[in-house]
Amino acid sequence: NQLGEANAQLGIGQVALGLKDTELAFEATSRARTLYQLLGDRAGEARALSGLGDVQRDLGNYVRAGERYEEALEIFRADGPPDAAAATTKAMADMARLSGRYRDAGTLYLQAQQQYRELGDRAAEGEVLIGLAEISALAGRTDDARVWYGDARALFAGTGATTSEARAIRGLGDLERQQGDPAVAREAYEKALALSRDAGDDVGAAHAWLGLAELATQQGNYE
C-alpha cells in the first residue's frame, strides 16, 4: 500500500544519508514526501521535510536546509508532537549559525531551549545551550559563552550524556585558552579527555588532545 511504500522510502532515505549517499537519500525522501502528500498524512510529510533538510545540511546547503526545516516546523507546531517541534527548531538554529546568521540563530536557540525545558529534556536543552555558547563566542561575547557552557555542563551532569558534557567542558577550555588562563584551560581539556575516554568517544578525545596541543604551542612547549 502507499503508506507502507512511503514509510519504506523514508527509511531508505535515512539509511542512505547515514551512508553518505546524499543522491539516493534525496530521491527516496522526495518520493516519501510525495506519497505522504497524496495520502494527506501531514505527520509523515513533516518527517520527510525534516529528512530533506538533513540532506541539504549534509550537502552544505544550510539556507535550503533551514527552509525545509521551517516547512516541517509549521506542521509540527500545528499537529505535534512537541519533541519534534523542538528538535526542528534546534535544527533551524544550527543552520542559521552555520550560515552566519547569528542573531537569527540566537532567537531560534532560545525558542528551542524553552521548548525542551517544558518537555523536561535536560540533555537536549544542554545541546541548545552549547549552540548559544558557540554563537556568543563567535560574536566575541566570551562572558556570555562561559555562562552558557557552564549551564550546559550542569544540565548534562547526571543525564548520562557524557559525550555532550565533555563538549561543554572543551568549550570552556577553549575560552580559557583564548583568554590566557592556561592552568584552567588545561584542567578543562584533561577533564574533557577523561570523560571522552570513559564514553568511548574517540573523536571527542581527539578534540581534547588537540586543545592540549594548541595550549602547549601557545606556551612555547613544542615537545
C-alpha beads as a LAMMPS data file, in Angstrom:
LAMMPS data file: protein, C-alpha beads

223 atoms
222 bonds

1 atom types
1 bond types

-500.0 500.0 xlo xhi
-500.0 500.0 ylo yhi
-500.0 500.0 zlo zhi

Masses

1 110.0

Atoms # bond

1 1 1 0.000 0.000 0.000
2 1 1 1.014 3.646 -0.385
3 1 1 1.608 4.256 3.324
4 1 1 3.911 1.268 3.542
5 1 1 5.774 2.458 0.456
6 1 1 6.085 5.974 1.882
7 1 1 7.474 4.655 5.149
8 1 1 9.874 2.378 3.267
9 1 1 11.152 5.230 1.107
10 1 1 11.641 7.420 4.172
11 1 1 13.605 4.615 5.810
12 1 1 15.733 4.137 2.690
13 1 1 16.473 7.848 2.716
14 1 1 17.594 7.750 6.331
15 1 1 19.869 4.752 5.757
16 1 1 21.314 6.294 2.602
17 1 1 22.077 9.529 4.418
18 1 1 23.840 7.583 7.142
19 1 1 25.971 6.020 4.402
20 1 1 26.669 9.486 2.935
21 1 1 24.777 8.662 -0.279
22 1 1 23.048 12.029 -0.479
23 1 1 21.736 11.447 -4.013
24 1 1 19.809 8.324 -3.042
25 1 1 18.760 9.954 0.234
26 1 1 17.302 12.926 -1.636
27 1 1 15.487 10.752 -4.202
28 1 1 13.975 8.358 -1.661
29 1 1 12.959 11.072 0.798
30 1 1 11.418 13.144 -2.009
31 1 1 9.363 10.124 -3.090
32 1 1 8.273 9.635 0.500
33 1 1 7.164 13.250 0.752
34 1 1 5.109 12.957 -2.452
35 1 1 3.382 9.811 -1.213
36 1 1 2.613 11.336 2.171
37 1 1 1.120 14.366 0.432
38 1 1 -1.098 12.139 -1.714
39 1 1 -2.262 10.350 1.423
40 1 1 -2.885 13.590 3.305
41 1 1 -0.505 12.343 6.004
42 1 1 0.787 15.600 7.467
43 1 1 2.916 13.943 10.140
44 1 1 4.625 11.827 7.501
45 1 1 5.129 14.826 5.255
46 1 1 6.733 16.734 8.120
47 1 1 9.128 13.855 8.784
48 1 1 10.039 13.761 5.096
49 1 1 10.585 17.518 5.011
50 1 1 12.851 17.209 8.014
51 1 1 14.702 14.425 6.225
52 1 1 15.143 16.628 3.161
53 1 1 16.533 19.288 5.458
54 1 1 19.050 16.755 6.740
55 1 1 20.130 16.001 3.175
56 1 1 20.650 19.674 2.362
57 1 1 22.543 20.092 5.642
58 1 1 24.942 17.293 4.733
59 1 1 25.415 18.863 1.301
60 1 1 26.372 22.129 2.982
61 1 1 23.287 23.935 1.655
62 1 1 22.413 25.468 5.010
63 1 1 19.882 28.004 3.736
64 1 1 17.937 25.329 1.816
65 1 1 18.135 23.038 4.824
66 1 1 16.670 25.769 7.000
67 1 1 13.816 26.258 4.533
68 1 1 12.909 22.545 4.618
69 1 1 13.082 22.522 8.421
70 1 1 10.841 25.581 8.553
71 1 1 8.229 23.833 6.401
72 1 1 8.372 20.831 8.705
73 1 1 8.132 23.022 11.779
74 1 1 4.891 24.611 10.577
75 1 1 3.293 21.164 10.547
76 1 1 4.824 20.030 13.844
77 1 1 3.650 23.214 15.564
78 1 1 0.107 22.632 14.360
79 1 1 -0.118 18.869 14.778
80 1 1 2.733 17.874 17.086
81 1 1 4.482 16.074 18.546
82 1 1 6.142 18.717 20.749
83 1 1 9.514 16.969 20.806
84 1 1 9.646 17.012 17.002
85 1 1 8.856 20.730 17.010
86 1 1 11.664 21.353 19.492
87 1 1 14.166 19.268 17.516
88 1 1 13.254 21.044 14.291
89 1 1 13.565 24.462 15.911
90 1 1 17.026 23.474 17.106
91 1 1 17.930 22.239 13.625
92 1 1 16.853 25.587 12.150
93 1 1 19.017 27.362 14.722
94 1 1 22.003 25.204 13.746
95 1 1 21.530 26.093 10.081
96 1 1 21.277 29.796 10.879
97 1 1 24.515 29.534 12.875
98 1 1 26.317 27.667 10.116
99 1 1 25.211 30.245 7.541
100 1 1 26.479 33.101 9.724
101 1 1 23.074 34.458 10.787
102 1 1 23.938 34.600 14.466
103 1 1 21.074 36.851 15.536
104 1 1 18.504 34.520 13.964
105 1 1 20.317 31.536 15.430
106 1 1 20.179 33.032 18.906
107 1 1 16.444 33.673 18.661
108 1 1 15.786 30.116 17.490
109 1 1 18.052 28.556 20.108
110 1 1 16.196 30.405 22.846
111 1 1 12.885 29.142 21.462
112 1 1 14.234 25.585 21.390
113 1 1 15.564 25.969 24.921
114 1 1 12.120 26.916 26.188
115 1 1 10.511 24.020 24.317
116 1 1 12.929 21.469 25.743
117 1 1 12.603 22.939 29.219
118 1 1 8.827 22.479 29.034
119 1 1 9.405 18.889 27.902
120 1 1 11.818 18.309 30.778
121 1 1 14.560 17.106 28.428
122 1 1 17.716 18.274 30.209
123 1 1 20.189 16.717 27.776
124 1 1 18.528 18.247 24.721
125 1 1 18.320 21.620 26.456
126 1 1 22.028 21.349 27.173
127 1 1 22.747 20.821 23.464
128 1 1 20.856 24.031 22.733
129 1 1 22.934 25.900 25.311
130 1 1 26.110 24.728 23.588
131 1 1 24.770 26.337 20.418
132 1 1 24.160 29.581 22.311
133 1 1 27.675 29.398 23.748
134 1 1 29.196 28.883 20.307
135 1 1 27.490 31.871 18.701
136 1 1 28.332 34.015 21.749
137 1 1 31.993 33.049 21.411
138 1 1 31.950 33.788 17.673
139 1 1 30.477 37.220 18.414
140 1 1 33.212 37.923 20.968
141 1 1 30.846 37.723 23.951
142 1 1 33.107 35.428 25.959
143 1 1 31.435 36.080 29.309
144 1 1 28.081 35.018 27.870
145 1 1 29.687 31.991 26.232
146 1 1 31.244 30.952 29.530
147 1 1 27.845 31.114 31.255
148 1 1 26.125 29.092 28.512
149 1 1 28.813 26.402 28.535
150 1 1 28.660 26.220 32.322
151 1 1 24.877 25.927 32.316
152 1 1 25.052 23.243 29.626
153 1 1 27.561 21.270 31.686
154 1 1 25.259 21.441 34.701
155 1 1 22.327 20.178 32.645
156 1 1 24.298 17.237 31.260
157 1 1 25.501 16.144 34.702
158 1 1 23.577 13.094 35.837
159 1 1 21.847 12.517 32.497
160 1 1 24.399 10.064 31.135
161 1 1 25.199 12.449 28.276
162 1 1 28.924 12.119 28.937
163 1 1 29.994 12.961 25.393
164 1 1 27.967 16.160 25.433
165 1 1 29.265 17.088 28.874
166 1 1 32.802 16.704 27.522
167 1 1 31.939 19.037 24.639
168 1 1 30.759 21.713 27.034
169 1 1 33.927 21.380 29.103
170 1 1 36.090 21.564 25.974
171 1 1 34.278 24.751 25.061
172 1 1 35.175 26.197 28.437
173 1 1 38.763 25.106 27.844
174 1 1 38.835 26.894 24.505
175 1 1 37.592 30.100 26.116
176 1 1 40.153 29.959 28.896
177 1 1 42.974 29.218 26.439
178 1 1 41.978 32.212 24.340
179 1 1 41.674 34.409 27.441
180 1 1 45.157 33.457 28.609
181 1 1 44.429 31.268 31.630
182 1 1 46.439 28.149 30.704
183 1 1 46.051 26.369 34.046
184 1 1 42.247 26.480 33.902
185 1 1 42.276 25.574 30.209
186 1 1 44.493 22.555 30.811
187 1 1 42.273 21.349 33.645
188 1 1 39.225 21.611 31.380
189 1 1 40.845 19.761 28.484
190 1 1 42.099 16.989 30.769
191 1 1 38.627 16.589 32.285
192 1 1 37.066 16.504 28.818
193 1 1 39.636 13.942 27.709
194 1 1 38.851 11.683 30.658
195 1 1 35.117 11.898 30.034
196 1 1 35.537 11.202 26.320
197 1 1 37.673 8.160 27.039
198 1 1 35.128 6.860 29.552
199 1 1 32.396 7.268 26.917
200 1 1 34.464 5.601 24.199
201 1 1 34.264 8.808 22.183
202 1 1 37.437 8.766 20.083
203 1 1 36.501 11.941 18.213
204 1 1 35.885 13.842 21.441
205 1 1 39.163 12.571 22.864
206 1 1 40.972 13.748 19.736
207 1 1 39.479 17.220 20.118
208 1 1 40.628 17.338 23.732
209 1 1 44.146 16.272 22.727
210 1 1 44.121 18.982 20.061
211 1 1 43.175 21.573 22.676
212 1 1 46.039 20.442 24.885
213 1 1 48.440 20.569 21.923
214 1 1 47.351 24.086 20.958
215 1 1 47.725 25.171 24.571
216 1 1 51.257 23.758 24.708
217 1 1 52.138 25.551 21.474
218 1 1 50.861 28.842 22.842
219 1 1 53.137 28.374 25.820
220 1 1 56.111 27.635 23.596
221 1 1 56.268 23.961 24.512
222 1 1 56.868 22.152 21.218
223 1 1 57.946 18.785 22.613

Bonds

1 1 1 2
2 1 2 3
3 1 3 4
4 1 4 5
5 1 5 6
6 1 6 7
7 1 7 8
8 1 8 9
9 1 9 10
10 1 10 11
11 1 11 12
12 1 12 13
13 1 13 14
14 1 14 15
15 1 15 16
16 1 16 17
17 1 17 18
18 1 18 19
19 1 19 20
20 1 20 21
21 1 21 22
22 1 22 23
23 1 23 24
24 1 24 25
25 1 25 26
26 1 26 27
27 1 27 28
28 1 28 29
29 1 29 30
30 1 30 31
31 1 31 32
32 1 32 33
33 1 33 34
34 1 34 35
35 1 35 36
36 1 36 37
37 1 37 38
38 1 38 39
39 1 39 40
40 1 40 41
41 1 41 42
42 1 42 43
43 1 43 44
44 1 44 45
45 1 45 46
46 1 46 47
47 1 47 48
48 1 48 49
49 1 49 50
50 1 50 51
51 1 51 52
52 1 52 53
53 1 53 54
54 1 54 55
55 1 55 56
56 1 56 57
57 1 57 58
58 1 58 59
59 1 59 60
60 1 60 61
61 1 61 62
62 1 62 63
63 1 63 64
64 1 64 65
65 1 65 66
66 1 66 67
67 1 67 68
68 1 68 69
69 1 69 70
70 1 70 71
71 1 71 72
72 1 72 73
73 1 73 74
74 1 74 75
75 1 75 76
76 1 76 77
77 1 77 78
78 1 78 79
79 1 79 80
80 1 80 81
81 1 81 82
82 1 82 83
83 1 83 84
84 1 84 85
85 1 85 86
86 1 86 87
87 1 87 88
88 1 88 89
89 1 89 90
90 1 90 91
91 1 91 92
92 1 92 93
93 1 93 94
94 1 94 95
95 1 95 96
96 1 96 97
97 1 97 98
98 1 98 99
99 1 99 100
100 1 100 101
101 1 101 102
102 1 102 103
103 1 103 104
104 1 104 105
105 1 105 106
106 1 106 107
107 1 107 108
108 1 108 109
109 1 109 110
110 1 110 111
111 1 111 112
112 1 112 113
113 1 113 114
114 1 114 115
115 1 115 116
116 1 116 117
117 1 117 118
118 1 118 119
119 1 119 120
120 1 120 121
121 1 121 122
122 1 122 123
123 1 123 124
124 1 124 125
125 1 125 126
126 1 126 127
127 1 127 128
128 1 128 129
129 1 129 130
130 1 130 131
131 1 131 132
132 1 132 133
133 1 133 134
134 1 134 135
135 1 135 136
136 1 136 137
137 1 137 138
138 1 138 139
139 1 139 140
140 1 140 141
141 1 141 142
142 1 142 143
143 1 143 144
144 1 144 145
145 1 145 146
146 1 146 147
147 1 147 148
148 1 148 149
149 1 149 150
150 1 150 151
151 1 151 152
152 1 152 153
153 1 153 154
154 1 154 155
155 1 155 156
156 1 156 157
157 1 157 158
158 1 158 159
159 1 159 160
160 1 160 161
161 1 161 162
162 1 162 163
163 1 163 164
164 1 164 165
165 1 165 166
166 1 166 167
167 1 167 168
168 1 168 169
169 1 169 170
170 1 170 171
171 1 171 172
172 1 172 173
173 1 173 174
174 1 174 175
175 1 175 176
176 1 176 177
177 1 177 178
178 1 178 179
179 1 179 180
180 1 180 181
181 1 181 182
182 1 182 183
183 1 183 184
184 1 184 185
185 1 185 186
186 1 186 187
187 1 187 188
188 1 188 189
189 1 189 190
190 1 190 191
191 1 191 192
192 1 192 193
193 1 193 194
194 1 194 195
195 1 195 196
196 1 196 197
197 1 197 198
198 1 198 199
199 1 199 200
200 1 200 201
201 1 201 202
202 1 202 203
203 1 203 204
204 1 204 205
205 1 205 206
206 1 206 207
207 1 207 208
208 1 208 209
209 1 209 210
210 1 210 211
211 1 211 212
212 1 212 213
213 1 213 214
214 1 214 215
215 1 215 216
216 1 216 217
217 1 217 218
218 1 218 219
219 1 219 220
220 1 220 221
221 1 221 222
222 1 222 223
